[in-house]
Amino acid sequence: MQLNFLVAAVLAALSLAACTTTNEVPVAPNVVRLDTSASGFLFTGNAGKDTLKAAAQTTLAHGYRYFKFADVQTGSGSQFAGLVTSGNANVYGGHGWANVYGSSVATPIFAPTAQVGATVIMSNTKDDGSWDAQEVLAEK
């Protein structure tokens, strides 16, 4: 029972600290900077795919069909996600007296993180190394 509670607490802490966000900063009419941050075991492996999808979406939203990446940067690390605590107490005593012994343990939980930053150059002509935004979004 205590192990099930511990597993549930760890999963809850990790899921609370899990998400993916992508920020877009305009640089020029056909250039944007995308910065994607992902955290948690379920999301860090998708940071690159999420950046690719965001680049395709923003390319079409700006009226272009093709895009290239420039100045790509990646990183990884971890962040504090919470604590799992457990404790116990023992009470011994008789009439008018008691001895109390207790202990507790707090274990920190860390969630992995991933970052991808890229400059996206958009155009309506296909060049070597460019991605077709429609094809990227059509892939599952």
N, CA, C and O atoms as a GROMACS GRO file, in nm:
protein
  560
    1MET      N    1   0.083  -0.119   0.000
    1MET     CA    2   0.000   0.000   0.000
    1MET      C    3   0.087   0.126   0.000
    1MET      O    4   0.062   0.221  -0.074
    2GLN      N    5   0.191   0.125   0.086
    2GLN     CA    6   0.278   0.242   0.093
    2GLN      C    7   0.356   0.259  -0.037
    2GLN      O    8   0.381   0.372  -0.080
    3LEU      N    9   0.395   0.149  -0.101
    3LEU     CA   10   0.466   0.157  -0.227
    3LEU      C   11   0.376   0.216  -0.335
    3LEU      O   12   0.422   0.298  -0.415
    4ASN      N   13   0.249   0.176  -0.340
    4ASN     CA   14   0.156   0.232  -0.437
    4ASN      C   15   0.141   0.382  -0.418
    4ASN      O   16   0.136   0.457  -0.516
    5PHE      N   17   0.133   0.427  -0.293
    5PHE     CA   18   0.122   0.570  -0.265
    5PHE      C   19   0.247   0.642  -0.312
    5PHE      O   20   0.238   0.751  -0.370
    6LEU      N   21   0.364   0.583  -0.289
    6LEU     CA   22   0.490   0.644  -0.330
    6LEU      C   23   0.496   0.656  -0.482
    6LEU      O   24   0.534   0.761  -0.535
    7VAL      N   25   0.459   0.552  -0.553
    7VAL     CA   26   0.460   0.555  -0.699
    7VAL      C   27   0.362   0.660  -0.750
    7VAL      O   28   0.394   0.736  -0.841
    8ALA      N   29   0.243   0.667  -0.691
    8ALA     CA   30   0.144   0.766  -0.732
    8ALA      C   31   0.195   0.908  -0.707
    8ALA      O   32   0.173   0.997  -0.789
    9ALA      N   33   0.261   0.929  -0.595
    9ALA     CA   34   0.314   1.062  -0.563
    9ALA      C   35   0.423   1.103  -0.662
    9ALA      O   36   0.427   1.218  -0.705
   10VAL      N   37   0.511   1.010  -0.697
   10VAL     CA   38   0.617   1.040  -0.793
   10VAL      C   39   0.556   1.073  -0.929
   10VAL      O   40   0.597   1.171  -0.993
   11LEU      N   41   0.461   0.994  -0.974
   11LEU     CA   42   0.398   1.020  -1.104
   11LEU      C   43   0.324   1.154  -1.105
   11LEU      O   44   0.328   1.226  -1.204
   12ALA      N   45   0.258   1.186  -0.996
   12ALA     CA   46   0.188   1.314  -0.988
   12ALA      C   47   0.286   1.430  -0.995
   12ALA      O   48   0.261   1.528  -1.065
   13ALA      N   49   0.396   1.420  -0.923
   13ALA     CA   50   0.496   1.528  -0.923
   13ALA      C   51   0.556   1.546  -1.062
   13ALA      O   52   0.575   1.659  -1.107
   14LEU      N   53   0.585   1.436  -1.130
   14LEU     CA   54   0.644   1.446  -1.263
   14LEU      C   55   0.544   1.497  -1.366
   14LEU      O   56   0.582   1.572  -1.456
   15SER      N   57   0.419   1.460  -1.354
   15SER     CA   58   0.321   1.507  -1.451
   15SER      C   59   0.290   1.655  -1.431
   15SER      O   60   0.262   1.725  -1.528
   16LEU      N   61   0.296   1.704  -1.308
   16LEU     CA   62   0.273   1.846  -1.284
   16LEU      C   63   0.385   1.930  -1.343
   16LEU      O   64   0.363   2.045  -1.381
   17ALA      N   65   0.503   1.874  -1.351
   17ALA     CA   66   0.617   1.948  -1.402
   17ALA      C   67   0.640   1.923  -1.551
   17ALA      O   68   0.748   1.954  -1.602
   18ALA      N   69   0.542   1.868  -1.620
   18ALA     CA   70   0.560   1.829  -1.759
   18ALA      C   71   0.478   1.917  -1.852
   18ALA      O   72   0.358   1.933  -1.835
   19CYS      N   73   0.547   1.974  -1.950
   19CYS     CA   74   0.477   2.052  -2.052
   19CYS      C   75   0.576   2.089  -2.162
   19CYS      O   76   0.697   2.070  -2.148
   20THR      N   77   0.522   2.142  -2.271
   20THR     CA   78   0.604   2.193  -2.380
   20THR      C   79   0.548   2.328  -2.421
   20THR      O   80   0.427   2.343  -2.440
   21THR      N   81   0.636   2.426  -2.435
   21THR     CA   82   0.594   2.558  -2.482
   21THR      C   83   0.690   2.603  -2.592
   21THR      O   84   0.810   2.574  -2.589
   22THR      N   85   0.635   2.674  -2.689
   22THR     CA   86   0.716   2.732  -2.797
   22THR      C   87   0.683   2.880  -2.807
   22THR      O   88   0.567   2.918  -2.820
   23ASN      N   89   0.786   2.962  -2.801
   23ASN     CA   90   0.771   3.106  -2.815
   23ASN      C   91   0.822   3.149  -2.952
   23ASN      O   92   0.925   3.100  -2.999
   24GLU      N   93   0.750   3.239  -3.016
   24GLU     CA   94   0.786   3.289  -3.148
   24GLU      C   95   0.819   3.437  -3.138
   24GLU      O   96   0.742   3.515  -3.082
   25VAL      N   97   0.933   3.475  -3.194
   25VAL     CA   98   0.974   3.615  -3.196
   25VAL      C   99   1.000   3.655  -3.341
   25VAL      O  100   1.089   3.598  -3.404
   26PRO      N  101   0.926   3.752  -3.395
   26PRO     CA  102   0.950   3.797  -3.532
   26PRO      C  103   1.087   3.865  -3.544
   26PRO      O  104   1.126   3.944  -3.458
   27VAL      N  105   1.158   3.832  -3.651
   27VAL     CA  106   1.290   3.892  -3.676
   27VAL      C  107   1.285   3.979  -3.801
   27VAL      O  108   1.343   4.088  -3.804
   28ALA      N  109   1.217   3.931  -3.903
   28ALA     CA  110   1.199   4.002  -4.031
   28ALA      C  111   1.066   3.952  -4.090
   28ALA      O  112   1.006   3.858  -4.035
   29PRO      N  113   1.019   4.011  -4.198
   29PRO     CA  114   0.891   3.965  -4.253
   29PRO      C  115   0.885   3.815  -4.283
   29PRO      O  116   0.779   3.754  -4.271
   30ASN      N  117   0.998   3.756  -4.321
   30ASN     CA  118   1.000   3.613  -4.353
   30ASN      C  119   1.090   3.533  -4.258
   30ASN      O  120   1.130   3.420  -4.290
   31VAL      N  121   1.123   3.590  -4.142
   31VAL     CA  122   1.213   3.522  -4.047
   31VAL      C  123   1.156   3.534  -3.906
   31VAL      O  124   1.116   3.642  -3.862
   32VAL      N  125   1.152   3.420  -3.835
   32VAL     CA  126   1.111   3.419  -3.694
   32VAL      C  127   1.211   3.336  -3.615
   32VAL      O  128   1.282   3.252  -3.670
   33ARG      N  129   1.215   3.362  -3.487
   33ARG     CA  130   1.296   3.282  -3.394
   33ARG      C  131   1.200   3.198  -3.311
   33ARG      O  132   1.108   3.253  -3.250
   34LEU      N  133   1.219   3.067  -3.308
   34LEU     CA  134   1.138   2.978  -3.226
   34LEU      C  135   1.223   2.923  -3.113
   34LEU      O  136   1.334   2.875  -3.135
   35ASP      N  137   1.170   2.930  -2.992
   35ASP     CA  138   1.237   2.874  -2.875
   35ASP      C  139   1.139   2.779  -2.808
   35ASP      O  140   1.035   2.822  -2.756
   36THR      N  141   1.172   2.650  -2.808
   36THR     CA  142   1.087   2.548  -2.748
   36THR      C  143   1.151   2.497  -2.621
   36THR      O  144   1.270   2.465  -2.619
   37SER      N  145   1.072   2.490  -2.515
   37SER     CA  146   1.117   2.433  -2.387
   37SER      C  147   1.023   2.321  -2.350
   37SER      O  148   0.901   2.337  -2.353
   38ALA      N  149   1.079   2.206  -2.316
   38ALA     CA  150   0.999   2.089  -2.277
   38ALA      C  151   1.051   2.038  -2.144
   38ALA      O  152   1.171   2.042  -2.116
   39SER      N  153   0.959   1.988  -2.061
   39SER     CA  154   1.001   1.928  -1.934
   39SER      C  155   0.915   1.806  -1.906
   39SER      O  156   0.801   1.796  -1.953
   40GLY      N  157   0.970   1.714  -1.830
   40GLY     CA  158   0.900   1.591  -1.797
   40GLY      C  159   0.939   1.477  -1.889
   40GLY      O  160   0.976   1.499  -2.004
   41PHE      N  161   0.930   1.356  -1.837
   41PHE     CA  162   0.972   1.239  -1.913
   41PHE      C  163   0.893   1.219  -2.043
   41PHE      O  164   0.947   1.167  -2.141
   42LEU      N  165   0.767   1.260  -2.044
   42LEU     CA  166   0.684   1.237  -2.162
   42LEU      C  167   0.706   1.338  -2.273
   42LEU      O  168   0.669   1.312  -2.387
   43PHE      N  169   0.767   1.453  -2.243
   43PHE     CA  170   0.772   1.562  -2.340
   43PHE      C  171   0.912   1.596  -2.391
   43PHE      O  172   0.924   1.649  -2.501
   44THR      N  173   1.017   1.566  -2.314
   44THR     CA  174   1.150   1.611  -2.356
   44THR      C  175   1.196   1.547  -2.487
   44THR      O  176   1.270   1.608  -2.563
   45GLY      N  177   1.153   1.425  -2.514
   45GLY     CA  178   1.192   1.360  -2.638
   45GLY      C  179   1.125   1.418  -2.760
   45GLY      O  180   1.165   1.388  -2.873
   46ASN      N  181   1.023   1.501  -2.742
   46ASN     CA  182   0.950   1.558  -2.854
   46ASN      C  183   0.984   1.704  -2.881
   46ASN      O  184   0.920   1.766  -2.966
   47ALA      N  185   1.080   1.760  -2.813
   47ALA     CA  186   1.110   1.903  -2.830
   47ALA      C  187   1.149   1.936  -2.975
   47ALA      O  188   1.107   2.038  -3.028
   48GLY      N  189   1.227   1.850  -3.038
   48GLY     CA  190   1.265   1.873  -3.177
   48GLY      C  191   1.147   1.864  -3.271
   48GLY      O  192   1.130   1.948  -3.360
   49LYS      N  193   1.064   1.760  -3.253
   49LYS     CA  194   0.944   1.744  -3.336
   49LYS      C  195   0.847   1.860  -3.317
   49LYS      O  196   0.786   1.908  -3.413
   50ASP      N  197   0.833   1.906  -3.193
   50ASP     CA  198   0.744   2.018  -3.166
   50ASP      C  199   0.794   2.146  -3.232
   50ASP      O  200   0.714   2.226  -3.279
   51THR      N  201   0.925   2.165  -3.235
   51THR     CA  202   0.983   2.282  -3.301
   51THR      C  203   0.960   2.274  -3.452
   51THR      O  204   0.928   2.375  -3.515
   52LEU      N  205   0.978   2.156  -3.509
   52LEU     CA  206   0.954   2.137  -3.653
   52LEU      C  207   0.808   2.167  -3.687
   52LEU      O  208   0.780   2.236  -3.785
   53LYS      N  209   0.717   2.115  -3.607
   53LYS     CA  210   0.574   2.140  -3.630
   53LYS      C  211   0.541   2.288  -3.616
   53LYS      O  212   0.466   2.342  -3.697
   54ALA      N  213   0.596   2.354  -3.514
   54ALA     CA  214   0.571   2.497  -3.494
   54ALA      C  215   0.625   2.578  -3.612
   54ALA      O  216   0.564   2.676  -3.653
   55ALA      N  217   0.740   2.537  -3.665
   55ALA     CA  218   0.797   2.607  -3.781
   55ALA      C  219   0.706   2.593  -3.903
   55ALA      O  220   0.685   2.689  -3.977
   56ALA      N  221   0.652   2.474  -3.922
   56ALA     CA  222   0.560   2.452  -4.036
   56ALA      C  223   0.433   2.534  -4.018
   56ALA      O  224   0.386   2.597  -4.113
   57GLN      N  225   0.378   2.534  -3.898
   57GLN     CA  226   0.255   2.610  -3.872
   57GLN      C  227   0.276   2.760  -3.893
   57GLN      O  228   0.193   2.826  -3.956
   58THR      N  229   0.386   2.812  -3.841
   58THR     CA  230   0.410   2.957  -3.854
   58THR      C  231   0.442   2.994  -3.998
   58THR      O  232   0.409   3.104  -4.043
   59THR      N  233   0.507   2.902  -4.072
   59THR     CA  234   0.535   2.928  -4.214
   59THR      C  235   0.406   2.946  -4.292
   59THR      O  236   0.392   3.042  -4.368
   60LEU      N  237   0.312   2.855  -4.273
   60LEU     CA  238   0.183   2.866  -4.343
   60LEU      C  239   0.104   2.986  -4.295
   60LEU      O  240   0.039   3.053  -4.375
   61ALA      N  241   0.109   3.015  -4.166
   61ALA     CA  242   0.036   3.130  -4.111
   61ALA      C  243   0.087   3.262  -4.167
   61ALA      O  244   0.012   3.359  -4.175
   62HIS      N  245   0.215   3.267  -4.204
   62HIS     CA  246   0.273   3.389  -4.261
   62HIS      C  247   0.259   3.394  -4.414
   62HIS      O  248   0.309   3.486  -4.478
   63GLY      N  249   0.192   3.294  -4.472
   63GLY     CA  250   0.168   3.295  -4.616
   63GLY      C  251   0.279   3.234  -4.700
   63GLY      O  252   0.285   3.258  -4.820
   64TYR      N  253   0.366   3.156  -4.638
   64TYR     CA  254   0.476   3.092  -4.710
   64TYR      C  255   0.452   2.941  -4.714
   64TYR      O  256   0.366   2.888  -4.642
   65ARG      N  257   0.528   2.872  -4.799
   65ARG     CA  258   0.514   2.726  -4.811
   65ARG      C  259   0.637   2.652  -4.760
   65ARG      O  260   0.624   2.542  -4.706
   66TYR      N  261   0.755   2.707  -4.776
   66TYR     CA  262   0.879   2.637  -4.743
   66TYR      C  263   0.955   2.710  -4.633
   66TYR      O  264   0.938   2.831  -4.614
   67PHE      N  265   1.038   2.636  -4.560
   67PHE     CA  266   1.119   2.698  -4.456
   67PHE      C  267   1.249   2.622  -4.439
   67PHE      O  268   1.260   2.504  -4.471
   68LYS      N  269   1.347   2.695  -4.386
   68LYS     CA  270   1.478   2.639  -4.349
   68LYS      C  271   1.508   2.678  -4.207
   68LYS      O  272   1.456   2.778  -4.156
   69PHE      N  273   1.592   2.599  -4.142
   69PHE     CA  274   1.640   2.632  -4.008
   69PHE      C  275   1.779   2.692  -4.018
   69PHE      O  276   1.860   2.652  -4.101
   70ALA      N  277   1.806   2.789  -3.930
   70ALA     CA  278   1.940   2.846  -3.917
   70ALA      C  279   1.966   2.869  -3.768
   70ALA      O  280   1.872   2.885  -3.690
   71ASP      N  281   2.090   2.869  -3.730
   71ASP     CA  282   2.129   2.898  -3.591
   71ASP      C  283   2.053   2.810  -3.490
   71ASP      O  284   1.996   2.860  -3.394
   72VAL      N  285   2.054   2.680  -3.515
   72VAL     CA  286   1.984   2.587  -3.426
   72VAL      C  287   2.070   2.559  -3.303
   72VAL      O  288   2.189   2.532  -3.314
   73GLN      N  289   2.007   2.566  -3.186
   73GLN     CA  290   2.074   2.538  -3.060
   73GLN      C  291   1.987   2.441  -2.980
   73GLN      O  292   1.865   2.455  -2.978
   74THR      N  293   2.052   2.344  -2.915
   74THR     CA  294   1.978   2.249  -2.832
   74THR      C  295   2.044   2.240  -2.695
   74THR      O  296   2.163   2.268  -2.680
   75GLY      N  297   1.967   2.201  -2.597
   75GLY     CA  298   2.020   2.184  -2.462
   75GLY      C  299   1.931   2.090  -2.383
   75GLY      O  300   1.817   2.063  -2.420
   76SER      N  301   1.985   2.041  -2.273
   76SER     CA  302   1.906   1.955  -2.184
   76SER      C  303   1.953   1.976  -2.042
   76SER      O  304   2.063   2.026  -2.018
   77GLY      N  305   1.870   1.937  -1.948
   77GLY     CA  306   1.903   1.952  -1.807
   77GLY      C  307   1.795   1.889  -1.722
   77GLY      O  308   1.731   1.791  -1.762
   78SER      N  309   1.774   1.946  -1.604
   78SER     CA  310   1.668   1.897  -1.515
   78SER      C  311   1.619   2.013  -1.430
   78SER      O  312   1.687   2.114  -1.414
   79GLN      N  313   1.498   1.996  -1.376
   79GLN     CA  314   1.441   2.097  -1.288
   79GLN      C  315   1.372   2.028  -1.171
   79GLN      O  316   1.324   1.915  -1.183
   80PHE      N  317   1.370   2.095  -1.060
   80PHE     CA  318   1.305   2.043  -0.940
   80PHE      C  319   1.156   2.029  -0.966
   80PHE      O  320   1.091   2.124  -1.010
   81ALA      N  321   1.100   1.909  -0.939
   81ALA     CA  322   0.958   1.884  -0.965
   81ALA      C  323   0.878   1.863  -0.838
   81ALA      O  324   0.755   1.869  -0.841
   82GLY      N  325   0.943   1.841  -0.727
   82GLY     CA  326   0.869   1.822  -0.602
   82GLY      C  327   0.942   1.730  -0.507
   82GLY      O  328   1.055   1.687  -0.532
   83LEU      N  329   0.876   1.701  -0.396
   83LEU     CA  330   0.931   1.614  -0.292
   83LEU      C  331   0.837   1.498  -0.267
   83LEU      O  332   0.715   1.513  -0.271
   84VAL      N  333   0.896   1.383  -0.242
   84VAL     CA  334   0.818   1.270  -0.194
   84VAL      C  335   0.862   1.249  -0.050
   84VAL      O  336   0.981   1.227  -0.023
   85THR      N  337   0.769   1.255   0.042
   85THR     CA  338   0.803   1.240   0.183
   85THR      C  339   0.738   1.116   0.241
   85THR      O  340   0.630   1.074   0.198
   86SER      N  341   0.804   1.060   0.337
   86SER     CA  342   0.747   0.947   0.412
   86SER      C  343   0.799   0.956   0.555
   86SER      O  344   0.907   1.012   0.580
   87GLY      N  345   0.725   0.904   0.645
   87GLY     CA  346   0.767   0.910   0.785
   87GLY      C  347   0.694   0.806   0.868
   87GLY      O  348   0.598   0.743   0.823
   88ASN      N  349   0.744   0.789   0.989
   88ASN     CA  350   0.677   0.698   1.082
   88ASN      C  351   0.698   0.749   1.224
   88ASN      O  352   0.789   0.828   1.251
   89ALA      N  353   0.614   0.704   1.311
   89ALA     CA  354   0.625   0.743   1.452
   89ALA      C  355   0.588   0.622   1.538
   89ALA      O  356   0.499   0.545   1.504
   90ASN      N  357   0.659   0.607   1.649
   90ASN     CA  358   0.631   0.501   1.745
   90ASN      C  359   0.610   0.565   1.882
   90ASN      O  360   0.687   0.651   1.924
   91VAL      N  361   0.508   0.522   1.948
   91VAL     CA  362   0.477   0.575   2.081
   91VAL      C  363   0.475   0.458   2.179
   91VAL      O  364   0.405   0.358   2.158
   92TYR      N  365   0.553   0.472   2.286
   92TYR     CA  366   0.554   0.372   2.394
   92TYR      C  367   0.519   0.443   2.523
   92TYR      O  368   0.566   0.555   2.547
   93GLY      N  369   0.441   0.383   2.603
   93GLY     CA  370   0.411   0.451   2.729
   93GLY      C  371   0.319   0.371   2.819
   93GLY      O  372   0.275   0.260   2.788
   94GLY      N  373   0.294   0.433   2.931
   94GLY     CA  374   0.206   0.374   3.031
   94GLY      C  375   0.124   0.484   3.094
   94GLY      O  376   0.099   0.587   3.031
   95HIS      N  377   0.083   0.464   3.215
   95HIS     CA  378   0.002   0.564   3.285
   95HIS      C  379   0.089   0.684   3.320
   95HIS      O  380   0.178   0.675   3.404
   96GLY      N  381   0.063   0.796   3.254
   96GLY     CA  382   0.130   0.920   3.288
   96GLY      C  383   0.265   0.942   3.221
   96GLY      O  384   0.328   1.044   3.249
   97TRP      N  385   0.312   0.854   3.136
   97TRP     CA  386   0.439   0.877   3.068
   97TRP      C  387   0.432   0.821   2.926
   97TRP      O  388   0.352   0.732   2.897
   98ALA      N  389   0.517   0.875   2.837
   98ALA     CA  390   0.523   0.826   2.699
   98ALA      C  391   0.658   0.860   2.639
   98ALA      O  392   0.715   0.966   2.668
   99ASN      N  393   0.708   0.773   2.557
   99ASN     CA  394   0.826   0.799   2.475
   99ASN      C  395   0.780   0.798   2.329
   99ASN      O  396   0.711   0.706   2.285
  100VAL      N  397   0.818   0.899   2.257
  100VAL     CA  398   0.780   0.909   2.117
  100VAL      C  399   0.906   0.912   2.033
  100VAL      O  400   0.997   0.991   2.058
  101TYR      N  401   0.911   0.826   1.934
  101TYR     CA  402   1.023   0.821   1.842
  101TYR      C  403   0.966   0.840   1.702
  101TYR      O  404   0.865   0.780   1.667
  102GLY      N  405   1.030   0.921   1.622
  102GLY     CA  406   0.980   0.943   1.487
  102GLY      C  407   1.093   0.974   1.391
  102GLY      O  408   1.202   1.016   1.431
  103SER      N  409   1.066   0.952   1.266
  103SER     CA  410   1.161   0.987   1.161
  103SER      C  411   1.084   1.015   1.032
  103SER      O  412   0.973   0.966   1.013
  104SER      N  413   1.145   1.092   0.947
  104SER     CA  414   1.085   1.117   0.816
  104SER      C  415   1.197   1.135   0.715
  104SER      O  416   1.310   1.168   0.749
  105VAL      N  417   1.162   1.113   0.590
  105VAL     CA  418   1.256   1.125   0.480
  105VAL      C  419   1.188   1.203   0.369
  105VAL      O  420   1.074   1.176   0.335
  106ALA      N  421   1.258   1.298   0.314
  106ALA     CA  422   1.208   1.374   0.198
  106ALA      C  423   1.305   1.350   0.083
  106ALA      O  424   1.425   1.375   0.093
  107THR      N  425   1.250   1.301  -0.027
  107THR     CA  426   1.332   1.272  -0.144
  107THR      C  427   1.295   1.369  -0.256
  107THR      O  428   1.180   1.374  -0.298
  108PRO      N  429   1.392   1.447  -0.304
  108PRO     CA  430   1.360   1.541  -0.413
  108PRO      C  431   1.340   1.466  -0.545
  108PRO      O  432   1.406   1.365  -0.572
  109ILE      N  433   1.250   1.515  -0.625
  109ILE     CA  434   1.222   1.459  -0.757
  109ILE      C  435   1.262   1.565  -0.861
  109ILE      O  436   1.223   1.681  -0.851
  110PHE      N  437   1.339   1.523  -0.959
  110PHE     CA  438   1.381   1.612  -1.066
  110PHE      C  439   1.327   1.561  -1.199
  110PHE      O  440   1.333   1.441  -1.226
  111ALA      N  441   1.274   1.651  -1.280
  111ALA     CA  442   1.222   1.617  -1.412
  111ALA      C  443   1.322   1.662  -1.518
  111ALA      O  444   1.383   1.769  -1.505
  112PRO      N  445   1.340   1.582  -1.623
  112PRO     CA  446   1.432   1.624  -1.729
  112PRO      C  447   1.374   1.741  -1.808
  112PRO      O  448   1.253   1.759  -1.816
  113THR      N  449   1.463   1.820  -1.867
  113THR     CA  450   1.422   1.932  -1.952
  113THR      C  451   1.497   1.926  -2.084
  113THR      O  452   1.606   1.869  -2.093
  114ALA      N  453   1.439   1.986  -2.186
  114ALA     CA  454   1.505   1.997  -2.317
  114ALA      C  455   1.468   2.133  -2.376
  114ALA      O  456   1.357   2.181  -2.358
  115GLN      N  457   1.562   2.192  -2.446
  115GLN     CA  458   1.541   2.320  -2.511
  115GLN      C  459   1.588   2.311  -2.655
  115GLN      O  460   1.692   2.252  -2.684
  116VAL      N  461   1.512   2.371  -2.745
  116VAL     CA  462   1.551   2.383  -2.885
  116VAL      C  463   1.522   2.526  -2.927
  116VAL      O  464   1.410   2.575  -2.911
  117GLY      N  465   1.623   2.592  -2.982
  117GLY     CA  466   1.607   2.726  -3.036
  117GLY      C  467   1.651   2.726  -3.181
  117GLY      O  468   1.754   2.668  -3.215
  118ALA      N  469   1.573   2.792  -3.267
  118ALA     CA  470   1.608   2.793  -3.408
  118ALA      C  471   1.552   2.918  -3.475
  118ALA      O  472   1.444   2.965  -3.441
  119THR      N  473   1.628   2.969  -3.570
  119THR     CA  474   1.579   3.075  -3.656
  119THR      C  475   1.516   3.008  -3.778
  119THR      O  476   1.576   2.919  -3.839
  120VAL      N  477   1.395   3.050  -3.812
  120VAL     CA  478   1.322   2.990  -3.924
  120VAL      C  479   1.314   3.093  -4.036
  120VAL      O  480   1.262   3.204  -4.019
  121ILE      N  481   1.366   3.055  -4.153
  121ILE     CA  482   1.364   3.142  -4.270
  121ILE      C  483   1.260   3.085  -4.367
  121ILE      O  484   1.272   2.971  -4.413
  122MET      N  485   1.158   3.164  -4.396
  122MET     CA  486   1.044   3.118  -4.477
  122MET      C  487   1.050   3.175  -4.618
  122MET      O  488   1.097   3.287  -4.639
  123SER      N  489   1.002   3.095  -4.716
  123SER     CA  490   0.997   3.142  -4.855
  123SER      C  491   0.890   3.064  -4.930
  123SER      O  492   0.833   2.968  -4.879
  124ASN      N  493   0.864   3.108  -5.053
  124ASN     CA  494   0.770   3.038  -5.139
  124ASN      C  495   0.839   2.958  -5.248
  124ASN      O  496   0.774   2.903  -5.336
  125THR      N  497   0.972   2.952  -5.242
  125THR     CA  498   1.047   2.871  -5.338
  125THR      C  499   1.125   2.765  -5.262
  125THR      O  500   1.182   2.791  -5.156
  126LYS      N  501   1.126   2.645  -5.318
  126LYS     CA  502   1.194   2.532  -5.254
  126LYS      C  503   1.344   2.539  -5.288
  126LYS      O  504   1.383   2.539  -5.404
  127ASP      N  505   1.425   2.545  -5.184
  127ASP     CA  506   1.570   2.545  -5.198
  127ASP      C  507   1.625   2.414  -5.144
  127ASP      O  508   1.552   2.336  -5.082
  128ASP      N  509   1.754   2.391  -5.167
  128ASP     CA  510   1.819   2.274  -5.108
  128ASP      C  511   1.810   2.283  -4.956
  128ASP      O  512   1.844   2.386  -4.897
  129GLY      N  513   1.764   2.177  -4.894
  129GLY     CA  514   1.757   2.173  -4.749
  129GLY      C  515   1.633   2.236  -4.688
  129GLY      O  516   1.621   2.242  -4.566
  130SER      N  517   1.541   2.282  -4.772
  130SER     CA  518   1.421   2.344  -4.716
  130SER      C  519   1.313   2.238  -4.693
  130SER      O  520   1.309   2.134  -4.760
  131TRP      N  521   1.227   2.266  -4.598
  131TRP     CA  522   1.115   2.178  -4.562
  131TRP      C  523   0.988   2.231  -4.626
  131TRP      O  524   0.969   2.352  -4.637
  132ASP      N  525   0.901   2.141  -4.669
  132ASP     CA  526   0.769   2.178  -4.719
  132ASP      C  527   0.675   2.177  -4.598
  132ASP      O  528   0.652   2.072  -4.538
  133ALA      N  529   0.622   2.292  -4.562
  133ALA     CA  530   0.539   2.304  -4.442
  133ALA      C  531   0.414   2.217  -4.449
  133ALA      O  532   0.374   2.159  -4.349
  134GLN      N  533   0.354   2.208  -4.566
  134GLN     CA  534   0.234   2.125  -4.581
  134GLN      C  535   0.265   1.977  -4.558
  134GLN      O  536   0.187   1.906  -4.496
  135GLU      N  537   0.380   1.932  -4.610
  135GLU     CA  538   0.418   1.792  -4.591
  135GLU      C  539   0.450   1.761  -4.444
  135GLU      O  540   0.415   1.654  -4.394
  136VAL      N  541   0.514   1.855  -4.378
  136VAL     CA  542   0.548   1.835  -4.236
  136VAL      C  543   0.421   1.818  -4.154
  136VAL      O  544   0.413   1.730  -4.069
  137LEU      N  545   0.321   1.902  -4.180
  137LEU     CA  546   0.198   1.895  -4.102
  137LEU      C  547   0.111   1.775  -4.142
  137LEU      O  548   0.027   1.731  -4.063
  138ALA      N  549   0.130   1.723  -4.263
  138ALA     CA  550   0.053   1.607  -4.308
  138ALA      C  551   0.104   1.478  -4.242
  138ALA      O  552   0.028   1.381  -4.228
  139GLU      N  553   0.231   1.476  -4.201
  139GLU     CA  554   0.287   1.358  -4.136
  139GLU      C  555   0.233   1.345  -3.996
  139GLU      O  556   0.216   1.446  -3.926
  140LYS      N  557   0.206   1.225  -3.953
  140LYS     CA  558   0.153   1.201  -3.818
  140LYS      C  559   0.265   1.168  -3.725
  140LYS      O  560   0.241   1.145  -3.606
   0.00000   0.00000   0.00000
